[in-house]
């Protein structure tokens, strides 16, 4: 849900922008350096192994998929090589960071899951209140209409304002109505 919640931590872990890998001395001089990050591009690690694919770009953040996880990575963290865009970490390192971020996010959400806690939408409006939780699911009571709906804990994020869900009031109302 909150794909970009881990961007700051990931940016710290990635450090400075990846330096471009040196072009192979045996490569023909006509070989041009590959383009920078763009949707659909395969991204390589420092050893030239595939690390994943850029799914999309929004602003200055790439949605990056390792095949196992998706992460938001700032565009300035990608370098260039003759093969294509590069990243300073390997696929296993990226997956480990993503799993760590998921665990941290879930812990923050669980800490705020108290009955009556407000859940805000992406536009800041209160959409629901927490009724309760069991396992990996949370029961929310919608503010508009009072209907109960269940959402996975992974669909929520926690910040200084409390709990959030990545939906506008209109999207949430439509989802509640569709849940029947």
FENKA-V77092 format. One record per pair of residues at least 24 apart in sequence whose C-alpha atoms are under 10 Angstrom apart, sorted by the first residue. I is the first residue (numbers start at 0). J is the second residue. D is the distance in Angstrom with one decimal. If there is no record, write none. Layout:
<<I | J | D> <I | J | D>>
This chain:
<<0 | 151 | 9.9> <0 | 152 | 9.6> <0 | 153 | 6.6> <0 | 154 | 4.9> <0 | 155 | 6.7> <0 | 156 | 7.6> <0 | 163 | 9.8> <0 | 164 | 7.4> <0 | 165 | 6.3> <0 | 166 | 9.4> <1 | 70 | 9.9> <1 | 71 | 9.6> <1 | 101 | 9.8> <1 | 104 | 9.0> <1 | 153 | 8.5> <1 | 154 | 7.5> <1 | 155 | 7.3> <1 | 156 | 6.2> <1 | 157 | 9.4> <1 | 163 | 8.9> <1 | 164 | 7.9> <1 | 165 | 6.6> <2 | 62 | 8.1> <2 | 69 | 7.5> <2 | 70 | 6.3> <2 | 71 | 6.1> <2 | 72 | 9.9> <2 | 101 | 9.7> <2 | 156 | 9.7> <2 | 165 | 9.5> <3 | 60 | 8.3> <3 | 61 | 9.5> <3 | 62 | 8.5> <3 | 69 | 9.7> <3 | 70 | 7.1> <3 | 71 | 5.0> <3 | 72 | 8.1> <3 | 73 | 9.6> <4 | 70 | 9.1> <4 | 71 | 8.0> <4 | 100 | 8.4> <4 | 101 | 9.5> <4 | 104 | 8.2> <4 | 156 | 8.1> <4 | 157 | 9.4> <4 | 158 | 9.4> <5 | 70 | 7.4> <5 | 71 | 6.9> <5 | 72 | 8.6> <5 | 96 | 9.0> <5 | 97 | 7.9> <5 | 99 | 9.6> <5 | 100 | 6.1> <5 | 101 | 8.5> <5 | 103 | 9.5> <5 | 104 | 8.5> <6 | 60 | 8.3> <6 | 61 | 9.9> <6 | 70 | 7.5> <6 | 71 | 5.4> <6 | 72 | 5.8> <6 | 73 | 7.0> <6 | 100 | 9.5> <7 | 71 | 9.2> <7 | 72 | 8.7> <7 | 73 | 8.8> <8 | 72 | 9.9> <8 | 96 | 8.8> <8 | 100 | 8.1> <9 | 70 | 8.5> <9 | 71 | 8.1> <9 | 72 | 7.0> <9 | 73 | 8.7> <9 | 76 | 9.7> <9 | 93 | 8.8> <9 | 96 | 7.2> <9 | 97 | 8.4> <9 | 100 | 8.6> <10 | 71 | 9.3> <10 | 72 | 6.9> <10 | 73 | 6.9> <10 | 74 | 10.0> <10 | 75 | 9.3> <10 | 76 | 7.3> <12 | 87 | 9.5> <12 | 88 | 9.0> <12 | 92 | 10.0> <12 | 93 | 9.7> <12 | 96 | 8.4> <13 | 72 | 9.1> <13 | 73 | 9.8> <13 | 76 | 6.9> <13 | 77 | 9.5> <13 | 86 | 8.1> <13 | 87 | 6.3> <13 | 88 | 7.0> <13 | 93 | 9.4> <14 | 76 | 7.8> <14 | 87 | 8.3> <15 | 75 | 8.4> <15 | 76 | 6.8> <15 | 77 | 9.6> <15 | 87 | 8.9> <16 | 73 | 9.5> <16 | 74 | 8.9> <16 | 75 | 5.7> <16 | 76 | 4.3> <16 | 77 | 6.2> <16 | 78 | 6.6> <16 | 85 | 9.8> <16 | 86 | 8.3> <16 | 87 | 8.0> <17 | 44 | 9.7> <17 | 45 | 8.7> <17 | 75 | 8.2> <17 | 76 | 5.9> <17 | 77 | 5.6> <17 | 78 | 4.7> <17 | 79 | 8.0> <17 | 84 | 9.5> <17 | 85 | 7.0> <17 | 86 | 6.0> <17 | 87 | 5.5> <17 | 88 | 9.3> <18 | 45 | 9.3> <18 | 76 | 9.2> <18 | 77 | 8.3> <18 | 78 | 5.5> <18 | 79 | 7.4> <18 | 80 | 8.9> <18 | 85 | 8.5> <18 | 86 | 8.9> <18 | 87 | 8.4> <19 | 45 | 9.3> <19 | 77 | 8.8> <19 | 78 | 5.1> <19 | 79 | 4.7> <19 | 80 | 5.5> <19 | 81 | 8.9> <19 | 83 | 9.8> <19 | 84 | 8.7> <19 | 85 | 7.6> <19 | 86 | 9.5> <20 | 44 | 9.9> <20 | 45 | 7.5> <20 | 46 | 9.2> <20 | 47 | 8.9> <20 | 78 | 7.8> <20 | 79 | 6.7> <20 | 80 | 5.1> <20 | 81 | 7.8> <20 | 82 | 9.4> <20 | 83 | 9.9> <20 | 84 | 9.7> <20 | 85 | 8.1> <21 | 79 | 9.4> <21 | 80 | 7.1> <21 | 81 | 8.3> <22 | 80 | 7.0> <22 | 81 | 6.3> <22 | 82 | 9.4> <23 | 80 | 9.8> <23 | 81 | 8.4> <26 | 81 | 9.4> <30 | 81 | 7.7> <31 | 80 | 9.5> <31 | 81 | 7.0> <31 | 82 | 9.9> <32 | 79 | 7.2> <32 | 80 | 6.1> <32 | 81 | 4.7> <32 | 82 | 7.8> <32 | 83 | 7.7> <32 | 84 | 9.7> <33 | 79 | 6.5> <33 | 80 | 6.1> <33 | 81 | 5.1> <33 | 82 | 6.2> <33 | 83 | 4.8> <33 | 84 | 7.2> <34 | 78 | 9.7> <34 | 79 | 7.1> <34 | 80 | 8.5> <34 | 81 | 8.7> <34 | 82 | 9.2> <34 | 83 | 6.4> <34 | 84 | 7.1> <35 | 74 | 8.9> <35 | 75 | 9.9> <35 | 77 | 7.6> <35 | 78 | 7.2> <35 | 79 | 6.0> <35 | 80 | 8.8> <35 | 83 | 7.0> <35 | 84 | 5.5> <35 | 85 | 8.7> <36 | 61 | 7.9> <36 | 74 | 7.1> <36 | 75 | 9.4> <36 | 76 | 9.8> <36 | 77 | 6.9> <36 | 78 | 8.3> <36 | 79 | 8.3> <36 | 83 | 8.0> <36 | 84 | 5.6> <36 | 85 | 8.5> <37 | 61 | 8.1> <37 | 74 | 9.4> <37 | 83 | 9.9> <37 | 84 | 8.6> <38 | 62 | 8.6> <38 | 63 | 9.1> <39 | 63 | 9.6> <40 | 83 | 7.5> <40 | 84 | 7.4> <41 | 65 | 9.9> <41 | 82 | 8.8> <41 | 83 | 6.9> <41 | 84 | 7.1> <41 | 85 | 8.7> <42 | 77 | 8.5> <42 | 78 | 9.4> <42 | 79 | 9.2> <42 | 80 | 9.7> <42 | 82 | 8.5> <42 | 83 | 6.4> <42 | 84 | 5.0> <42 | 85 | 5.3> <42 | 86 | 6.9> <42 | 90 | 9.8> <43 | 77 | 9.6> <43 | 78 | 9.4> <43 | 79 | 9.2> <43 | 80 | 8.6> <43 | 82 | 7.7> <43 | 83 | 7.0> <43 | 84 | 6.3> <43 | 85 | 4.6> <43 | 86 | 6.3> <43 | 87 | 8.7> <43 | 88 | 8.9> <43 | 89 | 8.1> <43 | 90 | 8.8> <44 | 77 | 10.0> <44 | 78 | 9.8> <44 | 84 | 8.8> <44 | 85 | 5.6> <44 | 86 | 5.3> <44 | 87 | 6.0> <44 | 88 | 5.9> <44 | 89 | 5.2> <44 | 90 | 7.4> <45 | 78 | 9.7> <45 | 80 | 9.6> <45 | 85 | 6.8> <45 | 86 | 6.8> <45 | 87 | 5.9> <45 | 88 | 7.1> <45 | 89 | 7.4> <46 | 85 | 9.5> <46 | 87 | 9.5> <46 | 88 | 9.6> <46 | 89 | 8.4> <47 | 80 | 8.8> <47 | 81 | 9.9> <47 | 82 | 7.8> <47 | 83 | 9.4> <47 | 85 | 8.0> <47 | 86 | 9.8> <47 | 89 | 9.5> <48 | 82 | 9.9> <48 | 85 | 9.4> <48 | 89 | 7.9> <48 | 90 | 8.6> <49 | 82 | 9.9> <49 | 85 | 9.0> <49 | 86 | 9.8> <49 | 89 | 8.3> <49 | 90 | 7.5> <50 | 85 | 8.3> <50 | 86 | 7.8> <50 | 87 | 9.7> <50 | 88 | 7.9> <50 | 89 | 5.8> <50 | 90 | 4.5> <50 | 91 | 8.3> <50 | 92 | 9.4> <50 | 93 | 8.1> <50 | 94 | 9.7> <51 | 85 | 9.8> <51 | 86 | 9.6> <51 | 89 | 9.2> <51 | 90 | 6.9> <51 | 93 | 9.3> <52 | 84 | 9.6> <53 | 84 | 9.5> <63 | 93 | 9.8> <64 | 90 | 9.6> <64 | 93 | 9.5> <64 | 94 | 9.4> <65 | 89 | 9.7> <65 | 90 | 6.3> <65 | 91 | 8.7> <65 | 93 | 7.5> <65 | 94 | 7.0> <65 | 97 | 9.7> <66 | 90 | 9.2> <66 | 94 | 9.2> <67 | 91 | 9.9> <67 | 93 | 9.8> <67 | 94 | 7.1> <67 | 97 | 9.4> <67 | 98 | 9.9> <68 | 93 | 8.4> <68 | 94 | 6.3> <68 | 95 | 9.4> <68 | 96 | 9.6> <68 | 97 | 6.5> <68 | 98 | 8.0> <68 | 101 | 10.0> <69 | 93 | 9.3> <69 | 94 | 8.6> <69 | 97 | 7.4> <70 | 94 | 8.9> <70 | 96 | 9.0> <70 | 97 | 6.6> <70 | 100 | 9.5> <71 | 97 | 9.6> <101 | 153 | 8.1> <102 | 153 | 9.8> <104 | 152 | 9.7> <104 | 153 | 8.3> <104 | 155 | 8.8> <104 | 156 | 6.6> <104 | 157 | 7.2> <104 | 158 | 9.6> <105 | 135 | 9.5> <105 | 152 | 7.0> <105 | 153 | 6.7> <105 | 154 | 9.6> <105 | 155 | 8.4> <105 | 156 | 7.7> <105 | 157 | 8.6> <106 | 152 | 10.0> <106 | 156 | 9.8> <106 | 157 | 9.2> <107 | 155 | 9.9> <107 | 156 | 7.7> <107 | 157 | 5.9> <107 | 158 | 8.1> <107 | 161 | 9.6> <107 | 162 | 9.2> <108 | 152 | 7.4> <108 | 153 | 8.6> <108 | 154 | 9.8> <108 | 155 | 6.8> <108 | 156 | 5.8> <108 | 157 | 5.1> <108 | 158 | 8.6> <108 | 161 | 8.5> <108 | 162 | 6.9> <108 | 163 | 9.1> <109 | 135 | 9.7> <109 | 137 | 9.8> <109 | 152 | 7.9> <109 | 155 | 9.6> <109 | 156 | 9.5> <109 | 157 | 8.8> <109 | 162 | 9.7> <110 | 157 | 8.8> <110 | 161 | 10.0> <110 | 162 | 10.0> <111 | 156 | 9.7> <111 | 157 | 7.3> <111 | 158 | 9.5> <111 | 161 | 6.8> <111 | 162 | 6.9> <112 | 137 | 8.2> <112 | 152 | 9.3> <112 | 157 | 9.5> <112 | 161 | 9.3> <112 | 162 | 8.1> <114 | 138 | 9.5> <114 | 139 | 9.2> <115 | 139 | 9.1> <115 | 140 | 9.0> <116 | 161 | 7.7> <116 | 162 | 7.7> <117 | 142 | 9.4> <117 | 160 | 9.2> <117 | 161 | 7.1> <117 | 162 | 6.6> <117 | 163 | 8.4> <118 | 142 | 9.5> <118 | 155 | 8.5> <118 | 156 | 9.4> <118 | 157 | 9.3> <118 | 160 | 9.3> <118 | 161 | 7.1> <118 | 162 | 4.9> <118 | 163 | 5.2> <118 | 164 | 6.8> <119 | 155 | 9.7> <119 | 156 | 9.8> <119 | 157 | 9.9> <119 | 160 | 8.4> <119 | 161 | 7.8> <119 | 162 | 6.2> <119 | 163 | 4.6> <119 | 164 | 6.3> <119 | 165 | 8.6> <119 | 166 | 8.7> <119 | 167 | 8.8> <119 | 168 | 8.8> <120 | 155 | 9.9> <120 | 162 | 8.8> <120 | 163 | 5.6> <120 | 164 | 5.2> <120 | 165 | 6.0> <120 | 166 | 5.2> <120 | 167 | 5.2> <120 | 168 | 6.3> <120 | 169 | 9.6> <120 | 170 | 9.2> <120 | 171 | 8.0> <121 | 163 | 7.0> <121 | 164 | 6.5> <121 | 165 | 5.1> <121 | 166 | 5.3> <121 | 167 | 5.3> <121 | 168 | 8.1> <121 | 170 | 10.0> <122 | 163 | 9.7> <122 | 164 | 9.8> <122 | 165 | 8.8> <122 | 166 | 7.8> <122 | 167 | 5.8> <122 | 168 | 7.6> <123 | 160 | 9.1> <123 | 163 | 8.2> <123 | 164 | 9.6> <123 | 166 | 9.7> <123 | 167 | 8.3> <123 | 168 | 9.0> <124 | 163 | 9.5> <124 | 166 | 10.0> <124 | 167 | 7.9> <124 | 168 | 6.9> <125 | 162 | 9.6> <125 | 163 | 8.8> <125 | 164 | 9.9> <125 | 167 | 9.8> <125 | 168 | 8.1> <126 | 163 | 9.1> <126 | 164 | 8.8> <126 | 166 | 9.1> <126 | 167 | 8.5> <126 | 168 | 6.2> <126 | 169 | 9.5> <126 | 171 | 7.3> <126 | 172 | 8.4> <127 | 162 | 9.9> <127 | 163 | 9.8> <127 | 164 | 9.8> <127 | 168 | 9.7> <127 | 171 | 9.2> <128 | 162 | 9.4> <129 | 162 | 9.3> <140 | 175 | 9.8> <141 | 171 | 8.7> <141 | 172 | 8.1> <141 | 175 | 7.7> <142 | 168 | 9.8> <142 | 172 | 9.4> <143 | 168 | 9.2> <143 | 171 | 9.7> <143 | 172 | 7.5> <143 | 175 | 9.6> <144 | 172 | 9.0> <144 | 175 | 9.4> <144 | 176 | 9.7> <146 | 175 | 7.6> <146 | 176 | 9.0> <146 | 178 | 9.8> <146 | 179 | 9.3> <147 | 175 | 8.2> <147 | 178 | 9.6> <147 | 179 | 10.0> <148 | 174 | 9.1> <148 | 175 | 6.6> <148 | 176 | 9.7> <148 | 178 | 7.4> <148 | 179 | 9.2> <149 | 175 | 9.4> <149 | 178 | 9.2>>
